[in-house]
Amino acid sequence: MLALVGQASFARAEVSEVRIAQQYGISYLPLMWMEQNKLLEKHAAARGLGPIRVSWAKFAGGSVMNDALLSGSLDFASAGVAPAVTLWAKTRGTQLEVRLVSALSAMPMYLNTRNPNVKSIRDFTEKDKIALPAVKVSIQAVTLQMAAEKVFGEGQHGRLDAYTVTLAHPDAQAALLSGTSEVTAHFSSPPFQYQQLEKPGIHTVLNSYDVLGGPSTQNVVYTTARFREANPKVYQAFQAALDEAVTAISKDKKAAAEFYLRVSRDKDTVQDILAMLNDPQVDFSPVPKNTTKYANFLNKVGAIKQKPASWKDLFFPEIHAQPGS
């Protein structure tokens, strides 16, 4: 009896509730799959942790996500590479050190506009408002800064910042398509960007893959070193659950498309979502792609003080065997 009590106490030494947050869009499909199929609960039980409660929240941007993680009200955050790297740099070497757990997806992000006079980012004026998840810090905002520096020259990365406004993707899309809002452009992600291009008068100004020079991770999952060290089995269970979700999505994309529509209640058709999932530029994978380009840029412009020696500095060791970048 004493042995059984000791085993139970050891198992419950880890947290009994795990709090995870995600955002809007199909790039978060692996987390949606985890949530609906209770995969973390499954893999936690397989590791002898017993029943655990998994709480899910949905946030509109990386800044709010970062605040929640630092305040201790969240265990796993998910956001674009830029806000995740910003938090990594801010907390490096502190008791609240944050590192990345895994990539979620590599997807191109389109900057779409309804303004017929805007053919490139050179053509935006003070009459335009570019909606994105968070001014200056979201992955869309940083990608726009990288593009601005390429077009306008060294040191001109903030040239378009004054034209950007913070809006969650669903709200930004509604504003763009209304035709009456001050929002004339939206730097978003799938499925929103594809839905916009189906409407007359909407065209693409910028593709993030062109800015990064190839496929790049859009969103990642991250947590604190303290949480990982205190909850090694929960951390392992989370990784296993995420891997299972990614494998399931890749194995049957039609089922994944049907699942996404059922859970998100999106108005697209199965064929529309399936076309997105079959896009060769779209890849659900834990392998980081071009993450250091974001980190190096943020360091160069003074947004972060720390610079990673390689992508492995950004991520916890469990993923270091992957061919990341």
C-alpha distance (Angstrom), angle and dihedral (degrees) to the residues before:
residue distance angle dihedral
M1 . . .
L2 3.80 . .
A3 3.79 89.6 .
L4 3.80 91.6 52.1
V5 3.78 91.8 48.8
G6 3.80 89.7 49.6
Q7 3.80 91.6 51.2
A8 3.81 91.9 49.2
S9 3.81 91.2 49.2
F10 3.80 91.0 49.6
A11 3.81 92.7 49.7
R12 3.78 92.7 48.0
A13 3.82 91.5 48.8
E14 3.79 84.0 93.3
V15 3.80 123.3 70.4
S16 3.80 118.4 -71.7
E17 3.82 92.1 -153.9
V18 3.80 128.1 47.0
R19 3.80 119.3 -162.7
I20 3.81 117.4 -154.8
A21 3.79 131.1 176.2
Q22 3.78 131.5 -161.3
Q23 3.79 136.0 176.1
Y24 3.80 137.9 -134.9
G25 3.78 125.8 -68.3
I26 3.76 142.5 51.2
S27 3.81 92.0 -78.9
Y28 3.83 86.0 78.3
L29 3.81 92.3 55.6
P30 3.85 94.4 116.4
L31 3.81 90.5 57.7
M32 3.80 91.0 46.1
W33 3.81 88.4 52.2
M34 3.81 90.9 49.3
E35 3.78 91.9 50.1
Q36 3.79 98.9 47.3
N37 3.81 95.0 42.5
K38 3.82 94.1 42.6
L39 3.79 91.5 -128.5
L40 3.79 96.3 158.5
E41 3.79 89.9 53.6
K42 3.82 89.0 49.8
H43 3.80 95.6 50.6
A44 3.79 93.1 41.8
A45 3.81 89.9 55.5
A46 3.82 89.7 48.7
R47 3.81 87.9 58.3
G48 3.77 93.3 52.3
L49 3.78 96.4 -105.6
G50 3.75 94.4 128.0
P51 3.80 123.0 -144.6
I52 3.79 114.0 -13.2
R53 3.75 129.9 -177.8
V54 3.80 116.9 -127.0
S55 3.81 116.2 -160.0
W56 3.80 119.0 -163.9
A57 3.79 127.7 -160.7
K58 3.80 132.8 -180.0
F59 3.80 120.1 -140.1
A60 3.79 130.0 -174.3
G61 3.80 99.7 -137.9
G62 3.79 149.0 9.8
S63 3.81 96.7 -106.0
V64 3.81 92.9 61.7
M65 3.80 89.0 43.5
N66 3.81 91.5 54.3
D67 3.79 93.1 48.3
A68 3.80 90.7 51.7
L69 3.80 92.7 49.7
L70 3.81 93.1 49.4
S71 3.81 92.8 46.1
G72 3.80 90.7 55.9
S73 3.79 94.6 -117.5
L74 3.82 91.8 112.8
D75 3.81 133.3 47.5
F76 3.82 103.2 -170.9
A77 3.80 122.0 27.7
S78 3.80 127.2 -169.1
A79 3.78 125.7 -161.2
G80 3.76 144.7 122.8
V81 3.79 120.1 -51.6
A82 3.81 92.7 -106.2
P83 3.84 99.6 60.1
A84 3.81 90.1 40.0
V85 3.80 92.2 52.5
T86 3.80 90.4 45.2
L87 3.80 90.2 56.8
W88 3.82 91.1 44.6
A89 3.80 90.2 56.3
K90 3.81 93.8 43.3
T91 3.82 93.9 52.8
R92 3.80 102.1 34.0
G93 3.79 111.3 131.1
T94 3.81 93.7 9.3
Q95 3.80 131.7 107.3
L96 3.80 88.3 -102.8
E97 3.81 94.7 52.9
V98 3.81 112.2 164.3
R99 3.78 127.3 -158.4
L100 3.76 135.0 172.4
V101 3.79 120.8 -95.9
S102 3.80 102.2 -166.7
A103 3.77 145.3 -28.9
L104 3.80 114.9 -101.4
S105 3.77 105.4 -166.2
A106 3.77 145.2 -14.3
M107 3.79 110.1 -140.3
P108 3.79 134.9 151.7
M109 3.79 114.8 -111.5
Y110 3.80 117.4 -145.7
L111 3.77 127.2 -150.8
N112 3.81 102.1 -147.6
T113 3.79 128.0 -173.9
R114 3.79 139.7 -175.9
N115 3.83 92.2 -152.9
P116 3.83 106.4 106.3
N117 3.81 90.8 -159.3
V118 3.80 93.2 62.6
K119 3.79 109.3 87.3
S120 3.81 96.1 153.1
I121 3.79 136.0 5.1
R122 3.83 87.1 -90.6
D123 3.79 88.5 72.7
F124 3.81 99.2 59.2
T125 3.81 114.2 111.6
E126 3.79 137.4 -180.0
K127 3.81 86.9 -84.0
D128 3.82 89.3 68.9
K129 3.78 127.9 78.3
I130 3.81 117.7 -162.7
A131 3.81 112.8 -155.3
L132 3.81 120.0 -149.4
P133 3.83 135.7 153.3
A134 3.81 96.6 -93.8
V135 3.80 130.3 0.7
K136 3.82 113.8 -113.4
V137 3.81 96.9 -10.2
S138 3.82 109.3 55.7
I139 3.79 118.9 93.7
Q140 3.81 88.8 -110.1
A141 3.81 91.5 52.4
V142 3.80 93.0 49.4
T143 3.81 92.0 45.1
L144 3.80 88.4 52.8
Q145 3.80 89.5 51.3
M146 3.80 90.6 51.2
A147 3.80 89.8 50.6
A148 3.81 91.6 47.5
E149 3.79 91.6 54.1
K150 3.80 90.5 50.9
V151 3.80 92.3 50.4
F152 3.82 103.0 35.2
G153 3.79 99.8 30.2
E154 3.79 141.5 -108.3
G155 3.78 113.6 -26.5
Q156 3.81 93.5 17.0
H157 3.79 95.8 100.7
G158 3.82 92.3 117.9
R159 3.79 94.7 50.7
L160 3.82 93.7 111.8
D161 3.81 99.5 33.1
A162 3.81 92.3 99.8
Y163 3.80 89.7 60.5
T164 3.83 94.8 54.1
V165 3.81 126.7 96.0
T166 3.80 131.5 -172.7
L167 3.81 115.7 -113.2
A168 3.79 134.1 146.4
H169 3.81 111.3 -110.2
P170 3.83 96.4 -107.1
D171 3.82 91.8 49.8
A172 3.79 92.8 44.1
Q173 3.78 92.0 51.2
A174 3.79 91.9 49.8
A175 3.81 90.0 50.5
L176 3.79 93.7 47.9
L177 3.79 94.6 48.4
S178 3.79 94.7 43.6
G179 3.79 90.4 76.0
T180 3.80 90.6 -147.5
S181 3.81 103.3 71.2
E182 3.80 123.8 96.8
V183 3.82 85.4 -119.2
T184 3.80 105.8 100.1
A185 3.81 97.6 163.7
H186 3.79 138.4 34.2
F187 3.82 126.6 -161.2
S188 3.78 100.1 -159.1
S189 3.80 142.9 137.8
P190 3.81 138.5 -116.6
P191 2.99 130.7 -23.6
F192 3.81 94.2 17.7
Q193 3.80 96.8 56.2
Y194 3.80 92.7 52.0
Q195 3.78 92.4 46.8
Q196 3.80 90.1 52.6
L197 3.80 93.1 51.9
E198 3.80 89.7 57.9
K199 3.82 88.7 66.1
P200 3.82 120.8 85.7
G201 3.78 114.5 -103.6
I202 3.81 97.4 22.4
H203 3.79 117.8 118.0
T204 3.80 138.2 167.5
V205 3.79 120.9 -105.3
L206 3.80 100.4 174.7
N207 3.82 139.5 18.0
S208 3.81 115.9 -157.9
Y209 3.82 92.1 -142.3
D210 3.81 88.5 62.6
V211 3.79 90.0 53.3
L212 3.82 93.9 47.5
G213 3.80 94.7 41.5
G214 3.79 94.8 -118.6
P215 3.81 143.7 -8.5
S216 3.79 113.5 -15.1
T217 3.77 136.3 -178.1
Q218 3.76 111.1 -101.7
N219 3.80 103.4 -173.6
V220 3.79 135.0 23.2
V221 3.79 139.7 -178.4
Y222 3.81 119.4 -124.6
T223 3.80 141.1 174.6
T224 3.78 141.7 170.3
A225 3.79 123.8 -77.8
R226 3.79 87.6 -129.1
F227 3.81 92.3 59.2
R228 3.81 92.3 47.1
E229 3.80 93.1 49.2
A230 3.80 93.8 46.6
N231 3.82 94.0 45.0
P232 3.82 109.4 34.3
K233 3.81 95.3 155.2
V234 3.80 93.1 47.6
Y235 3.79 88.8 49.4
Q236 3.81 91.0 50.7
A237 3.80 90.6 47.0
F238 3.81 90.5 51.7
Q239 3.80 91.5 52.3
A240 3.80 92.1 47.3
A241 3.81 91.3 48.5
L242 3.79 91.8 49.9
D243 3.81 91.8 48.2
E244 3.81 90.4 50.8
A245 3.80 91.1 50.5
V246 3.81 93.5 49.9
T247 3.81 91.3 47.6
A248 3.81 92.2 50.0
I249 3.82 92.3 49.8
S250 3.80 92.4 49.7
K251 3.80 93.3 45.3
D252 3.82 96.9 55.7
K253 3.79 113.4 16.6
K254 3.78 94.2 172.9
A255 3.79 90.4 57.2
A256 3.79 88.4 45.8
A257 3.82 90.7 52.6
E258 3.80 91.5 49.8
F259 3.80 89.8 47.4
Y260 3.81 92.8 50.9
L261 3.79 92.8 51.7
R262 3.79 92.3 47.0
V263 3.80 93.5 50.8
S264 3.81 100.7 35.6
R265 3.83 94.8 39.1
D266 3.78 87.2 -140.7
K267 3.81 116.7 170.6
D268 3.80 95.0 -129.9
T269 3.79 123.1 108.5
V270 3.79 125.0 -110.9
Q271 3.79 87.7 -110.4
D272 3.81 91.3 55.3
I273 3.81 94.0 50.9
L274 3.79 92.1 42.1
A275 3.81 89.7 53.8
M276 3.81 89.0 54.5
L277 3.79 92.1 49.2
N278 3.81 90.8 48.3
D279 3.80 92.6 50.0
P280 3.84 104.4 119.1
Q281 3.80 88.4 -137.7
V282 3.82 91.1 61.0
D283 3.79 117.4 83.2
F284 3.80 129.0 169.2
S285 3.78 102.4 -155.8
P286 3.81 140.7 137.6
V287 3.81 89.3 -136.2
P288 3.85 112.2 106.7
K289 3.80 115.6 -127.8
N290 3.82 124.0 -164.8
T291 3.80 92.8 -20.5
T292 3.81 92.8 139.8
K293 3.81 90.8 58.8
Y294 3.78 88.8 66.2
A295 3.80 92.4 45.0
N296 3.80 93.4 48.1
F297 3.79 92.3 48.6
L298 3.80 93.4 48.9
N299 3.79 89.3 50.5
K300 3.79 93.0 47.7
V301 3.81 93.8 53.4
G302 3.80 92.5 44.7
A303 3.80 97.5 -110.1
I304 3.82 90.5 123.1
K305 3.80 130.2 23.6
Q306 3.79 97.5 -151.7
K307 3.80 124.0 75.3
P308 3.81 121.5 -165.0
A309 3.80 117.9 -126.8
S310 3.81 86.8 -145.1
W311 3.78 139.1 -15.6
K312 3.81 88.3 -86.8
D313 3.80 90.3 69.8
L314 3.81 88.0 64.0
F315 3.82 96.6 49.3
F316 3.78 135.4 59.9
P317 3.85 114.3 -105.5
E318 3.80 96.4 -105.4
I319 3.81 90.7 79.9
H320 3.80 99.1 40.0
A321 3.81 93.4 101.9
Q322 3.82 89.6 67.3
P323 3.83 119.7 97.0
G324 3.79 93.2 -111.6
S325 3.77 132.9 160.4
